[in-house]
Amino acid sequence: MGLALNGRLSVGIVGMGPRGLIVLERLCANAAADPGARPVTVHAVDPAPAGAGRVWRTDQSAHLLMNTVAEQITVFTDASVSCAGPVVPGPNLHEWAALLAVVGEAEGYPADAVAQARALGPNSYPTRALYGHYLRWAFRRTVETAPRHVTVRVHQDTAVELTEPAERGGRQVLRLAGGERLEVDAVVLAQGHVPAAPGPAPASAPVPASAPVPASAPASVPASAPASVPAPGPAGRHIAPGNPADVDLDLDAIAPGEPVALRGLGLTFFDYVALFTQGRGGTFHERADGRLDYRASGREPRLYSGSRRGVPYQARGDNQKGLGERHEPLLLTPRTIAALRERAAAHGDVRFRRDVWPLIAREVEIVYYRTLLRRRGEPAEAVAEFQRGCLRRGADSPLEERLLRRYGIEDRDRWSWAAFETPYDEQALRGPRQFTQWLVEHLERDATRASGGNVDDPVKSALDALRDLRNEIRQVVDHAGLTGNSYRDELTGWYSPFNAALSIGPPRRRIAEMAALIRAGVLEPVGPGMRATPGPESGGFLISSSVVPGEPVHVTTLIEARIQDPDIRATADPLLRGLLDTGQATPYRLPDPDGDPYETGALAVTQRPSRLLDAHGRAHPRRFALGIPTEGVHWATAAGVRPGVDSVSLGDADAVARELLACGAARPTGRVEVNAW
């Protein structure tokens, strides 16, 4: 392909939420380091306001919270980040909010945003809307401080097509829904959560119901059945998975007292509950013992909740970690990760159950026991000796009984993975009343434990270590680090949801609120194994538990209280759909030594700098993709950027930005060779 390597460079970034924003910031930072470089024009394309994007828009309810504390949220680099580009520090969300609290009114910010900023502490959980304001500010700052030779043009529109006409000599043409055509030299796809077409998942998508439970996983993990979606009767409503702030149905259409079932007990569940209770005028009041009572407004619907496990995500321990403080790996070290990657490259036989999970499990168990010993007042040297004893034993072998006994760790204090997966006993499952009583006690215990903190409480410190290990796990499993079958059955089918339930749960207060709502009779738990079947002639659904006996409950609305799992094969995004249908992009396939490759449903990209792959496996020199659509090439792509811990997302964005600046400006120069899609 003939290219002229001078002249103005033009770049398109499709999606200007957090991921597109950090690519833009990294591009400007790298361009500023070379002030004599050629001029650059960046076209930022997003139908939502630039910076926040759709998910973090600033007009959503103040009752919707993030599940990360304010000082652990950023979009800027720091000294911890491993990247070739320059480090340009910026404030984290808490630091920015402290500034907003002083100047927000003068700068015209909404009064509620300024009030939230003034109330925000470093370990407070900000509203999603306030994070949106932070992102929009970061976008403005990036544009305003960009070097003179970088121009940013915002197009508040949807990119619907990406082509590469032969006669344009490598130029990429973005067509927008409003009719505008942008000719650019390179394109970054950073759309985040994209809409899915209605219908069943593709045949080769992960099917957790068929996934065997890893032998080293909790023995009591039940099979996970895909949620069936029965057709409701004529008066019934079914709300598909999605962000509660974006549901097609106006939630106000659900009348006070109307029976509504929420299927799913993760973070989205708590968002819906907040909208249906506090969002309708209900209030919580703290007792002298710290528990909460709920005072109903009378406008709430009658809520029923359930899921496969029947219990919500674990509450996050109150944050006690300083800025950038995290669990330092004992077993998942750079040396271990390098050995696993070398083995995967040479033999393709690394399996999560056998090779990775034992290391994770032992790390977490060690954190639990050493925190338990410290809390008991054991000397530091004794705790260190206990840890050395744990490390001497192979990670795939149980901790020695005599080691635990020597340190006075009785059976009741032993760590149990199975107890997290199935925390209830047979007595709790005898009927709805027994399960409800057990669940309220379970929630209140969890909230009390979370109040002990993520450093001082043994359980919460261990679960926070599990969260801290995400970067290391990514380094092991990304880009064919596991066999196809292991990625499907053991990582996606088991570990990912189990890890989410334990380590990325809601703030402690949300768990206390759930207990209060159950006591107030506003929320009724159904139990594990929640089922939904078509209702009677009057319509709606019948809701029941496959485990807890009792009469089915009739509801008029069934809400899938979860976010749709990303799967590029089912996308309704017109740009991505067009690339896939024409072979210019392809789902990612993981090889497996025991059979056919596993198609993950991710958008296939190379390793850094994340070039887009076509259906023939060829990397495009001018197309890049990052973020949630690549889930399945990369793991845990929805995680935000955290300061002080060498965030993978910042390194990825920097690599893409530098590659963009290195692109030659595409120009027609006579005969042009074009990729044969």
N, C-alpha and C positions, 0 to 999 in steps of 0.2 A: 504494500500500500504506500503510495507516494505521499509524503507529508512535508509541509513547510514547517520548520521548527522555530518560527518566530512569530511576532504579531500578538495581538490580544488573545488571552486564554479565556474561554467561557465554560462555566460549569453549572450543571443543574443538580440541585438537591431536592428530591421528591420526598416530602415529609419533613416538616419543621417543628416536630415535637422534640423531646429531650435528645434523641439519638441524632437527628439532623442538626440540632443546635450544637452538639459537641463536635461534629464534623466541621461545621462552619467556624467555630471558635478555633479549632486546631488549624484549619486552613489559614485563617487570618494571622494566627500566631507564627506559623511557619513562613508565611509571606512577609511578615514584618521583619523576620530575621534576614531577609534578602531584599533590602529596599531598592536595589538596582534592577530587580527582576522585571519582567514584562507585565503589563497591566492584566488584571484579572477581573472578570465580571461573574458574580455568582447569582444565579436565579434560584430563589427559594420558593418552592411551590407547595402550598398547603391550603385547603379550603378553610381551615381554622386559623385563628390568630397565631402568627409566627412566634415560636418559642414554646408556648404551652401546647399547641396542637389541640386535637379534639378531646383526648382523654383528660388532660389537665386544664381544661378551659376554666376561666375565672368566674363564670356565671353559674356554676353548679352549687348545690346546697352546702351550706356551712356545716351540716351534720355529717358529711362524708369526710372521713379522716384517712390520712396515710397510715401505714403500719411501720414507719421508720421515724426515729426521733430526729428533731430538726438539725442537730449538729452532725448527723451522719448522712446528710444529703448535700450534694454539690453537683456542679457541671464543669468544674475547673480542675486543672492539673495542680499537683504539688510535688514536693521532692521525692515522694514515694513512688511516683509513676515511672515505669520503665518505658520510655519512648525516645525516639531519635530527635523529635522536635523540641523546641524550647518550652520550659515550664513557665506558665504565666498564671500565677496564683489569683484566686478570686474568693469572695466570701462564700461560706456555706450558707445554708438556708437560715440558720439561727443568726449568724453574723449579719446577713442582709436584713433580716427582720428587725434587728436592733437599730439599724440605720433607718429603716422605714418607720419605726415607731417615732422617730424624731422629725423626719422631713416629709412623711407620707401625706399629711394634710396639705402642706404647701405645694406638693407636687401633684395634687389632684387625685390621689388614690381614694377608692371608696372608703367610707367611714368604717364599714365592717372589717375590711382588710387591715386598716390601721389599728383597730381595736384588737384584732387577732395577733398582730405583730407585737403589740405592747404586752400582751398576756403570754407570749411564747417564751418558754425557757429552753435551754439547750437540750433537755431531755423530754420536752413536750412533743406530742404528736400533732403536727400541723394539719390544717384542713387541706384537702386536695386543691381547693380554689386558691389558697395562699401560695401553695407550691406553683400553681399556674402563674400567679403574679411574679414570683421569683424567676420563673423561666422566661417570661416576657421581658422582665428587666434585664436578664442575662443576654437575651437576644439583642436588645437595644444597646446595651453596653458593648457587645461584640461588634456591632455595626458602627457605632460611634467612635470606637477606638481602633477600627481597622486601619491599616496603612493606606496612604493616599492612592496607591496603585491598585487597591481592591475596592470594587463597587458591588454593593449588594442590592438586588432588585427583588422585591416581594411580589408574588403573584398569588393572591388569595383565591385559588381555584383548584380544581382537581385535575391531575395529569391522567389522561385516559389512554394514551398511546405513546409508545417509544419505538421509533424506526430508525433505520440507517440506509437512506437512499443511496444507491450505487453512485449516482451522479454527484453526490455531495462529498465524496472523497473522505469518508470516515466521520463526517459530522453526524451527531446524534440529534434527532428531531423529536421533541416532546410536543405532543398536541394536548391542549387543555380543553376542558369541557366547554368553556366559553368561546372556543374557536381559535384562540391564540396559538401560534406555533413558535416554539423556541428552538433555535439551532444552537447547539452547544458542542464543545469538544469532548466532554465526559459527563457521566451521570452517576449520581449516588442514589440508590433506592433505600429510603429510611422511613417507610410508611408506618411502622409500628403495627398495632392491631388493625388488620384489614377485615372488611366484611366477608362473611362466608355465605355461599349460596345455600338455599334451603335444600334439605334432603339428607340421606344417610351418608356416613363417612365413607370414603373410598375403600374398596375391598382390602387393600393392603395396609390400611391404617392400623395403628396399635389397637389390639383388642384385649384389654386387661382381663376379661373373663377367662381367656385361654392361657393366661400367663401363669406358669408355675411359680409358687412361692420359693424364693431362694432358701436353700438348706440352712444357710447361716443367718437368715432373717428370723424374726419372731415366729415360733412354730404355730402360733394361733392366728396368723394372718388369714382371714377368709378370702376366697376368690372374690374379685370385684366384678360385679355384673354391670354391663352397660345400662344406663338408665333408659328404659323404654319410654316412648312418648305416645301414649294412646290418644286417639282423636277424642276431644271433649264432646259432650252433648251440645245441643244448640245454644245453650246459655253459658257455656263454659269458655274460659280464656286460658290460653297457654302462652307463657312468655318465655321465649328462647333464651339461651345463655347470652350474657352480655353485661356491659356496664350499666348499673341501675340508673345512672344519670342520662343514659342514651336510649332507654327502652322505647319502643315504638308506641306502646300504650301509655297514655297519661295516667299515672298512678292515682291521681285524684278521682279517676272514674271508678275506683274501688270504694264502695260505700262503707261507712262506719258499721262495724259488726259483721261485715261480709266475711265468710270463711275463705281463707287464703292459705295455700300450702307452699312452703319454701323448701325446695329440694336442693340440698347442699348446705354444709355448715362451715364453709371457709370464709374468706374475707368478704366476698360479695354478699353472703348471707347477712353479715353485720351491717353492711351498707343499706340493704333493704329494710332491715329491722329499724335502723335509725330513722329512715324516711317515714316509715309507717307509725312510729311512736313519737319521738321528739319532733319530727317533721310535722306532726299533726297536733302539737301543743302539749304533749305529755312531758312530765318532768321527773327527774330522779332526785332523791333526797337522801343524804348520808345519815346513818344511825350513829350512835355513840360508839358502837363496836366496829365501825368501818363498813358494815354492809350497807347496801342501797335499798331503798324502797321506791316503787314507781307510783306516781300519782297520774292516773289516766285522765285524758281530756274528754273521753267519750266519743272521739272521732276515729279511734283506731279500728282496723279490721280485726277479725279473730284469726290469729296466726297459728299455724301448725308447722312444725319443723322436723326434718329428718335427713338422713343420708345413709350411705352404706354402713359406716361405722357407728352412726347415731350420736356421736359426740363432736363438739366443735374443735377447731384448731386450739392447740395449747396457747395460753396467754404468753405474750412476750414478758420476760422479766424486766422490771424497772431498770433502766440503763444506769450502770455504775462505771462504765468504761470511759476513759478519757478519749479525746480526739485522736483517731488513728490507732487506738488500742484494740488489739484482737488476740485471739488464741494463736500462739505460734505453734505450727505443726510439730509433733513429735515423731510421727511415722510417715505421714504424707509429705515428706521433705522433697526439695528439688532433686536430690539424688534418686529417691524412690520413683518420683514422677518420670525422670529421664529414663530410668530402667524400664518402666512400664511402656513408655512411648517407643523405646527401641525395640522392645519385644513385639509390640503391636505392628511396627513397621516391618520387622523381619519375618514374623510368623503369623500375624493376624489372629492370635488366639488369646487375647486378654479378655477376661470375663468379669463382669462386675461382682457377681456373687462370690466367686472364688478368689479374685485378686485384689479387689478394691474395697468392698464392704467390710471385710475383717479389719482393715486398717482404720477405716472410719469409726467402726464400732469400738475398737480398742482405744482410740483417741478420746472419744466421748466418755467412755467408762473411766479412763484415767482422770479426766477433768472432774467428773462427779466425785470419785473417791478422794482425790486430794483436797477438794473443797470441803467435803464432809469431815476429813481429818483436821483441816485448818479450823473449821467451825467448832470442833470439839476441843481446840486448844493444843493440838499436837505441835511439838517444836518443828521448825522449818526443816531441820535435818532429817527428822523422822518422816516427814511428808516426802522429802526428796528421795529417801531410801525406799519408801513404798513405791514411788514412781519408777525407780530403777528396777525394782523387783518386777513390776508390771512389764517393763520393756524387755527384760531378759526372757520372758515367756513369749513364744511365737504368737503373732496376732491372730492366727487361726486356731489357737488353743484357748480353752477357758482359763480365766485367772485361777491360780492355785488356791484351793480351799485353805490350806495352811497359811498362805500369805494373808488372806482376808481375816482369818481367825486371829493371827498374830497381832493384828491391829484392831482387834475388837469389833470387827464389822459383822454384826449379827444378820441372820436371815432377813429380818424385817427391813434392814437398811440396804439390802443388795439391789444393784441395778438390774432392771428387767425390761428388755425391749418388748417382750410379749405383753407386759402390763400396759404399755403405751398403746399398742394396737388394739387390745381388747381389755379396757380398764374395768369393766363391770363383771360381776359374778352371776351365778344362776339365780340367786335371790332377786337381783335387780331386774331380771327378765321375766319374772312371774306374771306381771301384768302392768298396765299403764300407770297405775298409782305407784307401784313399787319403783318402776323405772324413773318416773318423774321425781320422786323423793331422792333416789340415788343421784340423779343428774344434778339437782340443785346442790346437794352436798359436794359432789365432784367439782362443780363450777366454783363454789366458795373456797374449797381447798386450793384449787388452782390459782384463784385470785390472791389468796393469802400467800401462797408460795411465791408468786410473781412479785409481790411487794417486798420480798427478801432480796431482790436484785439479781442481775445477771453475772455478778462476781461472787457474792456472798452466799446465795442459796445454791446448794449442791445440784439440784435438778435443773434450775434455770441457767446456771453457769454452764452445765454440760450441754444443754440444748442450744445455748448461744454459741458454744464452740462448734456445734454442728453447722450453724449458719455461717460462722467464720470460715469454714472449710470449703465454701462454694468455689472460691478461686482455684484451689488446688484440684477439686474434683473436675472442674472445667478443663484444666490442663491435661488431666488424664483421659477424659472421655471424648473431648471434641475431635472432629476430623478423623473418624475411624479409629479412635482409641480403644473401642470395644468391638467385638464381633457383632454382626447384625442381630442375631437372635438375642444376645445378651443385652444389647441396647434396647430392644423392643420389650423383652419380658422382664428383665431385672432392673434396668434403669427407668425407662418410661413407664412400664406397667406396674412396678412396685415402689422403687426407691423415691422417685420424684414426688408422688403424692404423699408418701409416708414422711419424707423430709419436710414437705410443706406443712403438714399437720403438726409437726413438732417444733419447727424452727422459724417459721415466718408468719406466726399467728397474729392476732389482733392485740392492741393495747390491753393491759390488765383491766381497765375500767369497762371495756366492752364485755368481758366475761362476767364481771360483777353485775352489769346491767342485764345480761341475759338471765341470770339467776333471779333478779328482782322482777323481771317481766313474767317469768314462770310463776313465781309466788303470787303475783298480782292477777293471774289468770288471763293475761293478754296473750301469752305464748304457751302453746302446749306441745311438748315433744312427742313424736310418734314412736321413736325407737330406731334401732339399727335395721338395716335392710328395708328401707322405705320403698313402698310400691305404690304405683298409681295406675288405676284401671278406669275405663269409661264409667261415668256416673249413670244414674237412672234416667228415665225418660225426660226428667226435668233438666238434665244436662250436668255439666261439670265433671268432677272426678271423685273416685273413692280412694282414700289414702289409708294405708295400713303399714304395719311392720311385718316382715317375714320372720321375726324373732320373738317379738313381744305379742302375746295373744290379746285379742280385744276386737271390738266391733270396728269396721272401717268407718272413717270420717268422711262425710260428703263436703267437698269444697267446690266453689265456683271458679276459682282461679288457681292454676298451678304455675309457679314461677321456678325456672331453673336458676337457682342462686349460685351461679358460677360464671366464669369467663370462658368463652369457647376456646378449646385447645387449638393452637395454630396449626393449620394444615393447608399448605399452598395449593394442593390439588383441588380443594373445595372453594378457593377464593372467588369472591364476586368483584374484587378490585379489577376494573377494566384494563388497566395497564399491565398488571401481572398476568391476568387471564390471557391477554393477547400475546405476551411473550411466551407463555407456556404452550398455547395452542399452535404457535408457529415454530416451536422448537428453539426459540432464542433463549429460553430458560428451561430448567428441568428440575424435577424433585431430586433430592439427594438420595443416593443409594449406598448402603453400607454393605460391604462384602461379608460373607460368612463362610468359614471353612467347611461347615457341615451342610451347606445347601445354597439355595438361591439368595441373592442379595436382598436386604431389607430396605424397602423404600420408606423413608421417614416422614415424608410430607413437608420437609424443609426446602427452601429455595437453595439450590446447590451453588456453593461458592468455594473458592480456593481458600487456603490458609492466608494469613495476612499478606496482601492487603485486600482480601475478600472480593476478588474479581468474580463476576457472574459467569457461571458455566452454562453452555448450551447443551442441547440434547445429545450432542456427540462428545461431550466432555471437554470442549475447548473453552479456554478462558478468554473472555473478551477484554481487550486492553483498555477499553474506555467505559466500562460499566462495572459498578460496584454495588454491593448490597450489605446492609448491616441490620442487626436487631431482630425483632420478634419473628419476621418471616423466615429467618434462618434457624429457628428453633428445631433441632434435630441434626444440624451440623454442629451448632454450638448448643450448650446446655444452660438453662436458667437465664435466658436472654431478657426476661422481664425485670430482672433485678436492677435497681437503680445504681447510680454512681455514688460511691462512698469515699469520703476523703481519707487520706493517710494510710490506705491499705493497698496501693498499686492496683487500682481498678482495671480489670481487663478491658472494659468498654472504652476507657480513655486511650489505652494503648492501641486498640483496634482503630479508633477514630483518627488518631494521629497517623497511623500507617496509611490509611486511605487518603487523608489530606495531603500527605507528602507525595503520594503517587499521583494525585490530581495535579499538583503543581508541576510535576515532572512530565506530564503529558505534553506532547507537541500539539500546537494549534492545528487542527485538521483543515486542510484546504484542498480543493480539487486541483490536481496537477496532471491532467490527461487521463491515461488509462488507469483504472482503479481496480484492484483485486478486492473482492467482497467475500466474506465468509459465506459458505453454502450452508444455510440453516437446515 
